[in-house]
Every structure is written in C-alpha cells, then in structure tokens.
Amino acid sequence: MSTGKKRFSVSAIVIIVVFVVSMILIFAYSGKTRQDTFSAIEKEVEQESQGCDTDVTAVISEISTREGEEYKSVYAPVYSFEYKGNEYNVQGKVWDTDRHYEVGQKVPIKIDSSDPTHIYDPEYNSESMITSVFLEEGIMFLVPGLVFLIIIVAVVVCVVINLMKKARSQNE
C-alpha cells in the first residue's frame, strides 16, 4: 500500500471516529437539556392543575387567534361552562399553530372550586402540547440521523474490508 493511500485510510478513520465521538457528546448534552425541559414542564403542569378539584363539561365557545412567530397564527380555545349558577368563559393557556378543538365541541375539564376561572384541561395542557412538539421534532431528526448513521457505518465497513483485503494480499 502506498504512503498516500495509507494516510487517506488513516485520515478517514480518524475523521469518522472524531465525528462519532462528537455526535455521542452532542446527544448526551441534548439528553440533559431535554431532562431539564421535562422537569420544567412537570412543574408547570402541576401548577396548572393544582387546586382543580371539580369536574365540569365545558363547550368550546370560540377559538382565540393571535399572530405568533414567523407570521403564523396561533390558537387557544375559550372554554364556556356553568358552575353554581354562574356562567364562565375562560381562555385556555395553551397557544398552538393547530386548532386542537372545534367551536361547539364539549370538553371535560377540571376547575378550582374556590376560583372557577382557574381551569385545567387534562387533554390539552402544557404537557400534551410540548410533548407533541418534542415528538414531531424527534421524528424530524430521526430519519436524517438514521440515514447519516447508515452512511457512516457503510464507510467504516468499506474501509475495514479494504484494509483487510490489502493485508491479505500483502501476506500472500
């Protein structure tokens, strides 16, 4: 094997090893970041649901709209319900680019009996919304990551096979 080809093979292996180690470190760091994010979400959901001790059926009376980032509209449901003879209209806290509910839809929610304007929607809250975002992002990065991993493995296998063939031909 010529010196130039040896350097190329060694350089390719070094580059692949450095890349793989870098990816492992990035995934380890992002895992810690995700764990911190999920802890913050759990605290927020606990605060959202804290004190909500009464089950009520609400009707989605309207969908509030506002401009979000990048000129996309975001939506939040307005829950209408009756409690102890009083009518309440409470806007949900979750704003999303998708309309989760339709106007007129009946939704089971929990309210705080001491403050009926404090509501918690077990089906559509900070946790469910952020979990769906993480799931979408995970899927979005999974496919390119797998393709890239397959390419890296194929390159490593080719280099190893090539080195083994050259070593075998030198021994003969």
Secondary structure, DSSP 8 states (H G I E B T S, - for coil): --HHHHHHHHHHHHHHHHHHHHHHHHHHHHHHHHHHHHHHHHHHHHHHHTTEEEEEEEEEEEEEEEE-GGG-EEEEEEEEEEETTEEEEEE-S--BSS--S-TT-EEEEEEETTEEEEEE-TTSSHHHHHHHHHHHHHHHHHHHHHHHHHHHHHHHHHHHHHHHHHHHHHH-
